[in-house]
Amino acid sequence: VEGGLLIYSQFANTATRNFIYLEEPVERLDLDQVKLFLTNFSLTLDNFYLNQFVQGLQDDLLFMFAETIERHFKESSHHVRRVSLMVKELAMAQGLSPDLTETIRLASVLHDMGKIGIPDDILKKPGKLNDVEMAVMKTHTNIGYELLSRSDLPLFRLGARIAKHHHEQWAGNNGYPDRINGEAIPLEARMTAIADVFDA
């Protein structure tokens, strides 16, 4: 290009092709510095695309796992996906940061993970549970918490709090497992509870 240098990859497809234009005449450019810049730029792009891939993989694995549990217990199709979308809307309405909103959205997918530890004869029982069966069913909150809190990853730590407290009640009357109430209930668990009950 007259009066400058246009750089692009011949191998990138047209949908993702990036261009860099340096206005200085070529003879005034330090081409070693240009090469160094392009190498760093290329590494940055590679890291960005790798991060996007890992993020997508994480999302897919979480939803596949949660929906496998959902299907086993014959719950409504895509319940966890709908809950996660509602939780995202609630988090944005609260003015939470985009990063925290996304983490809460994904963590909410794990709210019923503890049901994996509940016997099938209780989980799949048609009709109302008796008092003993209901007591067993309520343990899914602590089971989910114990499983998820083993991880040091923020996503799973948040998921652990949601799993444990998404059946607490604002008034504290019949909530479980800790019978905490009001703002003592973690915000992420309150939002998940609202979305969970609304979808159900």
C-alpha positions in Angstrom: 0.0 0.0 0.0 1.4 3.4 -1.0 2.6 5.4 2.1 2.2 2.5 4.5 2.2 -1.2 5.3 -1.0 -3.4 5.3 -0.6 -6.7 7.1 -3.1 -9.6 7.1 -3.1 -13.4 7.2 -3.6 -15.2 4.0 -4.6 -18.3 5.9 -7.4 -16.8 8.0 -10.9 -17.3 6.6 -12.7 -14.1 5.4 -15.1 -14.1 8.4 -12.3 -13.7 10.9 -9.6 -12.0 8.9 -7.8 -9.2 10.8 -6.0 -6.3 9.1 -3.3 -4.1 10.6 -2.3 -0.9 8.7 0.9 1.0 9.6 0.9 4.5 8.2 4.7 4.9 8.1 6.5 4.3 4.8 8.0 0.8 4.8 11.6 2.2 4.6 11.1 4.1 7.8 9.8 1.1 9.8 11.9 -1.1 12.0 10.8 -4.4 10.5 12.3 -6.4 13.5 10.0 -4.4 15.8 7.1 -5.0 13.4 7.8 -8.8 13.5 7.9 -8.7 17.3 4.6 -6.8 17.5 3.0 -9.2 15.1 4.2 -12.3 17.1 2.8 -10.8 20.3 -0.4 -9.9 18.6 -0.7 -13.4 17.2 -0.2 -15.0 20.6 -2.8 -12.7 22.1 -5.3 -13.7 19.5 -4.5 -17.4 20.0 -5.0 -17.0 23.8 -8.3 -15.2 23.3 -9.7 -17.9 21.0 -8.4 -20.6 23.4 -10.1 -18.9 26.3 -13.3 -18.7 24.3 -13.1 -22.4 23.5 -12.4 -23.3 27.2 -15.3 -21.1 28.3 -17.7 -22.8 25.8 -16.5 -26.2 26.8 -17.1 -25.4 30.5 -20.6 -24.2 29.7 -21.4 -27.3 27.7 -20.1 -29.7 30.3 -22.0 -28.0 33.1 -25.3 -28.1 31.2 -24.7 -31.7 30.0 -24.1 -32.8 33.6 -27.1 -30.9 35.0 -29.4 -32.0 32.3 -28.3 -35.6 32.7 -29.4 -35.4 36.4 -32.6 -33.6 35.3 -33.5 -36.3 32.7 -32.8 -39.1 35.2 -35.2 -37.6 37.7 -37.8 -37.0 34.9 -37.9 -33.3 35.5 -39.1 -30.7 32.9 -36.9 -30.5 29.9 -34.2 -27.7 30.0 -35.3 -26.5 33.4 -31.7 -25.7 34.3 -31.2 -23.7 31.1 -34.2 -21.6 31.8 -33.3 -21.1 35.4 -29.8 -19.9 34.4 -31.2 -17.4 31.9 -33.6 -16.0 34.5 -30.8 -15.8 37.1 -28.7 -13.8 34.6 -31.6 -11.3 34.2 -32.0 -11.0 37.9 -28.3 -10.5 38.4 -28.1 -7.8 35.7 -31.2 -6.1 37.3 -29.2 -6.0 40.6 -26.4 -4.2 38.8 -23.8 -6.9 39.4 -20.7 -6.9 37.3 -20.7 -8.8 34.0 -18.1 -11.3 35.3 -20.0 -12.0 38.5 -23.3 -12.2 36.6 -21.8 -14.9 34.3 -20.4 -16.8 37.2 -23.7 -16.8 39.0 -25.5 -17.8 35.8 -23.3 -20.9 35.5 -23.3 -21.7 39.2 -27.1 -21.7 39.3 -27.1 -24.7 36.9 -25.7 -26.8 39.8 -28.5 -25.9 42.3 -30.0 -29.5 42.4 -26.8 -31.4 42.0 -27.3 -33.0 45.5 -30.3 -34.9 44.1 -27.8 -37.4 42.8 -27.5 -38.6 46.4 -31.3 -39.2 46.9 -32.7 -42.7 46.4 -34.7 -43.2 43.2 -37.7 -44.5 45.1 -38.1 -41.1 46.8 -37.1 -39.0 43.8 -39.3 -40.7 41.3 -42.2 -41.4 43.7 -45.5 -40.4 42.1 -47.6 -38.3 44.4 -46.8 -36.7 47.7 -43.9 -37.7 49.9 -44.5 -38.6 53.5 -42.6 -36.9 56.4 -39.8 -39.4 56.4 -39.3 -39.2 52.7 -39.5 -35.4 52.7 -36.7 -35.3 55.3 -34.5 -37.4 53.1 -35.4 -35.3 50.0 -34.3 -32.1 51.9 -30.8 -33.5 52.4 -30.1 -32.8 48.7 -29.2 -29.3 49.7 -26.4 -30.4 52.0 -25.3 -33.2 49.6 -24.9 -30.7 46.8 -23.0 -28.3 49.1 -20.6 -31.0 50.3 -19.8 -32.1 46.7 -19.3 -28.7 45.3 -17.4 -27.1 48.2 -14.6 -29.6 47.7 -13.4 -27.4 44.8 -11.4 -24.3 45.2 -12.7 -22.8 42.0 -14.9 -19.7 42.5 -17.6 -21.1 40.2 -18.1 -24.3 42.3 -17.8 -22.4 45.6 -20.6 -20.2 44.5 -22.5 -23.3 43.2 -22.1 -24.8 46.7 -23.8 -21.8 48.4 -26.6 -21.9 45.8 -27.1 -25.7 46.2 -27.2 -25.4 50.0 -29.5 -22.3 50.4 -31.8 -22.2 47.4 -34.6 -23.7 49.5 -34.3 -21.2 52.4 -37.3 -18.8 52.7 -37.2 -15.0 53.1 -39.5 -15.2 56.2 -37.5 -18.2 57.5 -40.5 -20.3 58.4 -40.2 -23.5 56.5 -36.9 -23.0 54.7 -34.1 -25.5 54.9 -31.5 -26.7 55.7 -30.4 -23.8 58.0 -33.7 -21.9 58.4 -31.9 -18.6 57.7 -34.0 -15.7 56.5 -33.9 -12.4 54.8 -30.6 -11.0 53.7 -28.8 -13.8 55.6 -29.6 -15.9 52.6 -26.9 -15.4 49.9 -28.1 -13.2 47.1 -27.1 -15.8 44.5 -29.3 -18.4 46.3 -32.2 -16.0 46.5 -32.1 -15.3 42.8 -31.9 -19.0 42.0 -34.8 -19.8 44.3 -37.0 -17.2 42.5 -36.1 -18.6 39.1 -36.4 -22.2 40.2 -39.9 -21.8 41.7 -41.1 -19.6 38.8 -40.0 -22.1 36.2 -41.4 -25.0 38.2 
